[in-house]
Amino acid sequence: MKKILVNLSFAYLVLVILFLPFQSFSIEVLTFHTNLTGGQIFWLAHWYEPVILFLTPLLVIVRFIQKEKLRVNQFLILALVVLGIVSILFLSPSFGVGFEGFRFTLMALFFYLSAREIGLTKEKTDKIINAYLYLSLLISFWAILERFFPWKYWSSWGILGPEAVFGYGWHTAVDVAQSTSIFSGPNQLATYLLPASFILITWAARLYERRKNSSLIFPILGLIAVNTAIILTFSRSAIVGLIITFLLTPFFIAGNKLIKNLAICLCAIIVALTVLFIFSDNKALSDIITHGSSQTEHVLALKTSLGEINSRLSRLPVLLFGSGLGTAGPIALKYGNGLISESWYLQVMLELGVIGLILWLLFIFTVILNLNQTKEFRLALGLISVSVAAVFLHTFADNPALSYTLFILIGLKLSSEPKHEKNIN
């Protein structure tokens, strides 16, 4: 029974990984070319959600029946899920709003739990990671190539409707166009590619250590393509995540001269760009850095969120447990009755309180620790880069293509090498 369930789960997760980058695109195509209702299109594009909501509890129940112990990060996830359910029942404005908030805030953890329960060999897991990598490379090449296409080319080609705010030409940092490839926005594209960048970096480092210099050409060209695509999005949060994590890379891959040299070169580039910005009156460069009014909006969102948290200091229950799922973050845009924090961590704190934020940080810390212990530096660095970007955006909430894919890959990888993880008795 468990073998059949594992095989079906594996096939399902692979399909999800391959589909997720095309989800937003498929919604626009169905909207323009069919007469389906909004609800029908939604479920066609979110076909995987009812499955994961059924699959994850089933796998957890199987674990308990077989009397297998919970690992630390699995226990933290269950604590977050329980906290989320309690917030839906007692704190959220309504069950519908709370459940949608659950989808945005905690659904990614279900993918981690499901992937974590699948016992795959290291070879099969690496093949799935490579599938994400090759898909990222294709998406990166398209992000570069699209800049030679007509303005708003998806619509001009008749693939999407003229009102679809989707693709190159719709998104700009003031007057500077941002690449989006097949994603609905530049931030989504950039953060989706972040883990791929560090998979390529660690691949190149491994080849260099083994003195296979002739094989370095592919990962280096791939790294150039992926990072160029990230830069062409002009997503400030993703670029900050890329730079900070890249500077941390030598601490993970200690002793590798290639990584150290690349880090030194990157530092030199950062210093040069900083000097260029300080002494330049170039409007395009200023627009890329400030994004016009976007900078002001982010600062205002930060002040509003911090002000709300400060007001909760006198309301201890709300400070500790939050105001409920669906009351902050991207879901507030739909209902217009919550806070847009512009930061994943502030969103978690506002919705699930200090307790929820601590549980999330502990979960991320234990996952990075487990990945480091198994020498899975590529996914550890990928998770760090995304976590840095999440300081400035609702990265884990508004980009399921990234969060679901990343947690599936991490869960599968740790599933293939569980011996380094601690269990909860």
Secondary structure as a PSIPRED ss2 file (coil, helix, strand):
# PSIPRED VFORMAT (PSIPRED V4.0)

   1 M C   1.000  0.000  0.000
   2 K H   0.000  1.000  0.000
   3 K H   0.000  1.000  0.000
   4 I H   0.000  1.000  0.000
   5 L H   0.000  1.000  0.000
   6 V H   0.000  1.000  0.000
   7 N H   0.000  1.000  0.000
   8 L H   0.000  1.000  0.000
   9 S H   0.000  1.000  0.000
  10 F H   0.000  1.000  0.000
  11 A H   0.000  1.000  0.000
  12 Y H   0.000  1.000  0.000
  13 L H   0.000  1.000  0.000
  14 V H   0.000  1.000  0.000
  15 L H   0.000  1.000  0.000
  16 V H   0.000  1.000  0.000
  17 I H   0.000  1.000  0.000
  18 L H   0.000  1.000  0.000
  19 F H   0.000  1.000  0.000
  20 L H   0.000  1.000  0.000
  21 P H   0.000  1.000  0.000
  22 F H   0.000  1.000  0.000
  23 Q H   0.000  1.000  0.000
  24 S H   0.000  1.000  0.000
  25 F H   0.000  1.000  0.000
  26 S H   0.000  1.000  0.000
  27 I H   0.000  1.000  0.000
  28 E H   0.000  1.000  0.000
  29 V H   0.000  1.000  0.000
  30 L H   0.000  1.000  0.000
  31 T H   0.000  1.000  0.000
  32 F H   0.000  1.000  0.000
  33 H H   0.000  1.000  0.000
  34 T C   1.000  0.000  0.000
  35 N C   1.000  0.000  0.000
  36 L C   1.000  0.000  0.000
  37 T C   1.000  0.000  0.000
  38 G H   0.000  1.000  0.000
  39 G H   0.000  1.000  0.000
  40 Q H   0.000  1.000  0.000
  41 I H   0.000  1.000  0.000
  42 F H   0.000  1.000  0.000
  43 W H   0.000  1.000  0.000
  44 L H   0.000  1.000  0.000
  45 A H   0.000  1.000  0.000
  46 H C   1.000  0.000  0.000
  47 W C   1.000  0.000  0.000
  48 Y H   0.000  1.000  0.000
  49 E H   0.000  1.000  0.000
  50 P H   0.000  1.000  0.000
  51 V H   0.000  1.000  0.000
  52 I H   0.000  1.000  0.000
  53 L H   0.000  1.000  0.000
  54 F H   0.000  1.000  0.000
  55 L H   0.000  1.000  0.000
  56 T H   0.000  1.000  0.000
  57 P H   0.000  1.000  0.000
  58 L H   0.000  1.000  0.000
  59 L H   0.000  1.000  0.000
  60 V H   0.000  1.000  0.000
  61 I H   0.000  1.000  0.000
  62 V H   0.000  1.000  0.000
  63 R H   0.000  1.000  0.000
  64 F H   0.000  1.000  0.000
  65 I H   0.000  1.000  0.000
  66 Q C   1.000  0.000  0.000
  67 K C   1.000  0.000  0.000
  68 E C   1.000  0.000  0.000
  69 K C   1.000  0.000  0.000
  70 L E   0.000  0.000  1.000
  71 R E   0.000  0.000  1.000
  72 V H   0.000  1.000  0.000
  73 N H   0.000  1.000  0.000
  74 Q H   0.000  1.000  0.000
  75 F H   0.000  1.000  0.000
  76 L H   0.000  1.000  0.000
  77 I H   0.000  1.000  0.000
  78 L H   0.000  1.000  0.000
  79 A H   0.000  1.000  0.000
  80 L H   0.000  1.000  0.000
  81 V H   0.000  1.000  0.000
  82 V H   0.000  1.000  0.000
  83 L H   0.000  1.000  0.000
  84 G H   0.000  1.000  0.000
  85 I H   0.000  1.000  0.000
  86 V H   0.000  1.000  0.000
  87 S H   0.000  1.000  0.000
  88 I H   0.000  1.000  0.000
  89 L H   0.000  1.000  0.000
  90 F H   0.000  1.000  0.000
  91 L C   1.000  0.000  0.000
  92 S C   1.000  0.000  0.000
  93 P C   1.000  0.000  0.000
  94 S C   1.000  0.000  0.000
  95 F H   0.000  1.000  0.000
  96 G H   0.000  1.000  0.000
  97 V H   0.000  1.000  0.000
  98 G H   0.000  1.000  0.000
  99 F H   0.000  1.000  0.000
 100 E H   0.000  1.000  0.000
 101 G H   0.000  1.000  0.000
 102 F H   0.000  1.000  0.000
 103 R H   0.000  1.000  0.000
 104 F H   0.000  1.000  0.000
 105 T H   0.000  1.000  0.000
 106 L H   0.000  1.000  0.000
 107 M H   0.000  1.000  0.000
 108 A H   0.000  1.000  0.000
 109 L H   0.000  1.000  0.000
 110 F H   0.000  1.000  0.000
 111 F H   0.000  1.000  0.000
 112 Y H   0.000  1.000  0.000
 113 L H   0.000  1.000  0.000
 114 S H   0.000  1.000  0.000
 115 A H   0.000  1.000  0.000
 116 R H   0.000  1.000  0.000
 117 E C   1.000  0.000  0.000
 118 I C   1.000  0.000  0.000
 119 G C   1.000  0.000  0.000
 120 L C   1.000  0.000  0.000
 121 T C   1.000  0.000  0.000
 122 K H   0.000  1.000  0.000
 123 E H   0.000  1.000  0.000
 124 K H   0.000  1.000  0.000
 125 T H   0.000  1.000  0.000
 126 D H   0.000  1.000  0.000
 127 K H   0.000  1.000  0.000
 128 I H   0.000  1.000  0.000
 129 I H   0.000  1.000  0.000
 130 N H   0.000  1.000  0.000
 131 A H   0.000  1.000  0.000
 132 Y H   0.000  1.000  0.000
 133 L H   0.000  1.000  0.000
 134 Y H   0.000  1.000  0.000
 135 L H   0.000  1.000  0.000
 136 S H   0.000  1.000  0.000
 137 L H   0.000  1.000  0.000
 138 L H   0.000  1.000  0.000
 139 I H   0.000  1.000  0.000
 140 S H   0.000  1.000  0.000
 141 F H   0.000  1.000  0.000
 142 W H   0.000  1.000  0.000
 143 A H   0.000  1.000  0.000
 144 I H   0.000  1.000  0.000
 145 L H   0.000  1.000  0.000
 146 E H   0.000  1.000  0.000
 147 R H   0.000  1.000  0.000
 148 F H   0.000  1.000  0.000
 149 F C   1.000  0.000  0.000
 150 P C   1.000  0.000  0.000
 151 W C   1.000  0.000  0.000
 152 K C   1.000  0.000  0.000
 153 Y H   0.000  1.000  0.000
 154 W H   0.000  1.000  0.000
 155 S H   0.000  1.000  0.000
 156 S H   0.000  1.000  0.000
 157 W C   1.000  0.000  0.000
 158 G C   1.000  0.000  0.000
 159 I C   1.000  0.000  0.000
 160 L C   1.000  0.000  0.000
 161 G C   1.000  0.000  0.000
 162 P C   1.000  0.000  0.000
 163 E C   1.000  0.000  0.000
 164 A C   1.000  0.000  0.000
 165 V C   1.000  0.000  0.000
 166 F C   1.000  0.000  0.000
 167 G C   1.000  0.000  0.000
 168 Y C   1.000  0.000  0.000
 169 G C   1.000  0.000  0.000
 170 W C   1.000  0.000  0.000
 171 H C   1.000  0.000  0.000
 172 T E   0.000  0.000  1.000
 173 A E   0.000  0.000  1.000
 174 V C   1.000  0.000  0.000
 175 D C   1.000  0.000  0.000
 176 V E   0.000  0.000  1.000
 177 A E   0.000  0.000  1.000
 178 Q C   1.000  0.000  0.000
 179 S C   1.000  0.000  0.000
 180 T C   1.000  0.000  0.000
 181 S C   1.000  0.000  0.000
 182 I C   1.000  0.000  0.000
 183 F C   1.000  0.000  0.000
 184 S C   1.000  0.000  0.000
 185 G C   1.000  0.000  0.000
 186 P H   0.000  1.000  0.000
 187 N H   0.000  1.000  0.000
 188 Q H   0.000  1.000  0.000
 189 L H   0.000  1.000  0.000
 190 A H   0.000  1.000  0.000
 191 T H   0.000  1.000  0.000
 192 Y H   0.000  1.000  0.000
 193 L H   0.000  1.000  0.000
 194 L H   0.000  1.000  0.000
 195 P H   0.000  1.000  0.000
 196 A H   0.000  1.000  0.000
 197 S H   0.000  1.000  0.000
 198 F H   0.000  1.000  0.000
 199 I H   0.000  1.000  0.000
 200 L H   0.000  1.000  0.000
 201 I H   0.000  1.000  0.000
 202 T H   0.000  1.000  0.000
 203 W H   0.000  1.000  0.000
 204 A H   0.000  1.000  0.000
 205 A H   0.000  1.000  0.000
 206 R H   0.000  1.000  0.000
 207 L H   0.000  1.000  0.000
 208 Y H   0.000  1.000  0.000
 209 E H   0.000  1.000  0.000
 210 R C   1.000  0.000  0.000
 211 R C   1.000  0.000  0.000
 212 K C   1.000  0.000  0.000
 213 N H   0.000  1.000  0.000
 214 S H   0.000  1.000  0.000
 215 S H   0.000  1.000  0.000
 216 L C   1.000  0.000  0.000
 217 I H   0.000  1.000  0.000
 218 F H   0.000  1.000  0.000
 219 P H   0.000  1.000  0.000
 220 I H   0.000  1.000  0.000
 221 L H   0.000  1.000  0.000
 222 G H   0.000  1.000  0.000
 223 L H   0.000  1.000  0.000
 224 I H   0.000  1.000  0.000
 225 A H   0.000  1.000  0.000
 226 V H   0.000  1.000  0.000
 227 N H   0.000  1.000  0.000
 228 T H   0.000  1.000  0.000
 229 A H   0.000  1.000  0.000
 230 I H   0.000  1.000  0.000
 231 I H   0.000  1.000  0.000
 232 L H   0.000  1.000  0.000
 233 T H   0.000  1.000  0.000
 234 F C   1.000  0.000  0.000
 235 S C   1.000  0.000  0.000
 236 R H   0.000  1.000  0.000
 237 S H   0.000  1.000  0.000
 238 A H   0.000  1.000  0.000
 239 I H   0.000  1.000  0.000
 240 V H   0.000  1.000  0.000
 241 G H   0.000  1.000  0.000
 242 L H   0.000  1.000  0.000
 243 I H   0.000  1.000  0.000
 244 I H   0.000  1.000  0.000
 245 T H   0.000  1.000  0.000
 246 F H   0.000  1.000  0.000
 247 L H   0.000  1.000  0.000
 248 L H   0.000  1.000  0.000
 249 T H   0.000  1.000  0.000
 250 P H   0.000  1.000  0.000
 251 F H   0.000  1.000  0.000
 252 F H   0.000  1.000  0.000
 253 I C   1.000  0.000  0.000
 254 A C   1.000  0.000  0.000
 255 G C   1.000  0.000  0.000
 256 N C   1.000  0.000  0.000
 257 K H   0.000  1.000  0.000
 258 L H   0.000  1.000  0.000
 259 I H   0.000  1.000  0.000
 260 K H   0.000  1.000  0.000
 261 N H   0.000  1.000  0.000
 262 L H   0.000  1.000  0.000
 263 A H   0.000  1.000  0.000
 264 I H   0.000  1.000  0.000
 265 C H   0.000  1.000  0.000
 266 L H   0.000  1.000  0.000
 267 C H   0.000  1.000  0.000
 268 A H   0.000  1.000  0.000
 269 I H   0.000  1.000  0.000
 270 I H   0.000  1.000  0.000
 271 V H   0.000  1.000  0.000
 272 A H   0.000  1.000  0.000
 273 L H   0.000  1.000  0.000
 274 T H   0.000  1.000  0.000
 275 V H   0.000  1.000  0.000
 276 L H   0.000  1.000  0.000
 277 F H   0.000  1.000  0.000
 278 I H   0.000  1.000  0.000
 279 F C   1.000  0.000  0.000
 280 S C   1.000  0.000  0.000
 281 D C   1.000  0.000  0.000
 282 N C   1.000  0.000  0.000
 283 K H   0.000  1.000  0.000
 284 A H   0.000  1.000  0.000
 285 L H   0.000  1.000  0.000
 286 S H   0.000  1.000  0.000
 287 D H   0.000  1.000  0.000
 288 I H   0.000  1.000  0.000
 289 I H   0.000  1.000  0.000
 290 T H   0.000  1.000  0.000
 291 H C   1.000  0.000  0.000
 292 G C   1.000  0.000  0.000
 293 S H   0.000  1.000  0.000
 294 S H   0.000  1.000  0.000
 295 Q H   0.000  1.000  0.000
 296 T H   0.000  1.000  0.000
 297 E H   0.000  1.000  0.000
 298 H H   0.000  1.000  0.000
 299 V H   0.000  1.000  0.000
 300 L H   0.000  1.000  0.000
 301 A H   0.000  1.000  0.000
 302 L H   0.000  1.000  0.000
 303 K H   0.000  1.000  0.000
 304 T H   0.000  1.000  0.000
 305 S H   0.000  1.000  0.000
 306 L H   0.000  1.000  0.000
 307 G H   0.000  1.000  0.000
 308 E H   0.000  1.000  0.000
 309 I H   0.000  1.000  0.000
 310 N H   0.000  1.000  0.000
 311 S H   0.000  1.000  0.000
 312 R H   0.000  1.000  0.000
 313 L H   0.000  1.000  0.000
 314 S H   0.000  1.000  0.000
 315 R C   1.000  0.000  0.000
 316 L H   0.000  1.000  0.000
 317 P H   0.000  1.000  0.000
 318 V H   0.000  1.000  0.000
 319 L H   0.000  1.000  0.000
 320 L H   0.000  1.000  0.000
 321 F H   0.000  1.000  0.000
 322 G C   1.000  0.000  0.000
 323 S C   1.000  0.000  0.000
 324 G C   1.000  0.000  0.000
 325 L C   1.000  0.000  0.000
 326 G C   1.000  0.000  0.000
 327 T C   1.000  0.000  0.000
 328 A E   0.000  0.000  1.000
 329 G C   1.000  0.000  0.000
 330 P C   1.000  0.000  0.000
 331 I H   0.000  1.000  0.000
 332 A H   0.000  1.000  0.000
 333 L H   0.000  1.000  0.000
 334 K H   0.000  1.000  0.000
 335 Y H   0.000  1.000  0.000
 336 G C   1.000  0.000  0.000
 337 N C   1.000  0.000  0.000
 338 G C   1.000  0.000  0.000
 339 L E   0.000  0.000  1.000
 340 I C   1.000  0.000  0.000
 341 S C   1.000  0.000  0.000
 342 E C   1.000  0.000  0.000
 343 S C   1.000  0.000  0.000
 344 W H   0.000  1.000  0.000
 345 Y H   0.000  1.000  0.000
 346 L H   0.000  1.000  0.000
 347 Q H   0.000  1.000  0.000
 348 V H   0.000  1.000  0.000
 349 M H   0.000  1.000  0.000
 350 L H   0.000  1.000  0.000
 351 E H   0.000  1.000  0.000
 352 L H   0.000  1.000  0.000
 353 G H   0.000  1.000  0.000
 354 V H   0.000  1.000  0.000
 355 I H   0.000  1.000  0.000
 356 G H   0.000  1.000  0.000
 357 L H   0.000  1.000  0.000
 358 I H   0.000  1.000  0.000
 359 L H   0.000  1.000  0.000
 360 W H   0.000  1.000  0.000
 361 L H   0.000  1.000  0.000
 362 L H   0.000  1.000  0.000
 363 F H   0.000  1.000  0.000
 364 I H   0.000  1.000  0.000
 365 F H   0.000  1.000  0.000
 366 T H   0.000  1.000  0.000
 367 V H   0.000  1.000  0.000
 368 I H   0.000  1.000  0.000
 369 L H   0.000  1.000  0.000
 370 N H   0.000  1.000  0.000
 371 L H   0.000  1.000  0.000
 372 N H   0.000  1.000  0.000
 373 Q H   0.000  1.000  0.000
 374 T C   1.000  0.000  0.000
 375 K C   1.000  0.000  0.000
 376 E C   1.000  0.000  0.000
 377 F H   0.000  1.000  0.000
 378 R H   0.000  1.000  0.000
 379 L H   0.000  1.000  0.000
 380 A H   0.000  1.000  0.000
 381 L H   0.000  1.000  0.000
 382 G H   0.000  1.000  0.000
 383 L H   0.000  1.000  0.000
 384 I H   0.000  1.000  0.000
 385 S H   0.000  1.000  0.000
 386 V H   0.000  1.000  0.000
 387 S H   0.000  1.000  0.000
 388 V H   0.000  1.000  0.000
 389 A H   0.000  1.000  0.000
 390 A C   1.000  0.000  0.000
 391 V C   1.000  0.000  0.000
 392 F C   1.000  0.000  0.000
 393 L C   1.000  0.000  0.000
 394 H C   1.000  0.000  0.000
 395 T H   0.000  1.000  0.000
 396 F H   0.000  1.000  0.000
 397 A H   0.000  1.000  0.000
 398 D H   0.000  1.000  0.000
 399 N C   1.000  0.000  0.000
 400 P H   0.000  1.000  0.000
 401 A H   0.000  1.000  0.000
 402 L H   0.000  1.000  0.000
 403 S H   0.000  1.000  0.000
 404 Y H   0.000  1.000  0.000
 405 T H   0.000  1.000  0.000
 406 L H   0.000  1.000  0.000
 407 F H   0.000  1.000  0.000
 408 I H   0.000  1.000  0.000
 409 L H   0.000  1.000  0.000
 410 I H   0.000  1.000  0.000
 411 G H   0.000  1.000  0.000
 412 L H   0.000  1.000  0.000
 413 K H   0.000  1.000  0.000
 414 L H   0.000  1.000  0.000
 415 S H   0.000  1.000  0.000
 416 S H   0.000  1.000  0.000
 417 E C   1.000  0.000  0.000
 418 P H   0.000  1.000  0.000
 419 K H   0.000  1.000  0.000
 420 H H   0.000  1.000  0.000
 421 E C   1.000  0.000  0.000
 422 K C   1.000  0.000  0.000
 423 N E   0.000  0.000  1.000
 424 I E   0.000  0.000  1.000
 425 N C   1.000  0.000  0.000
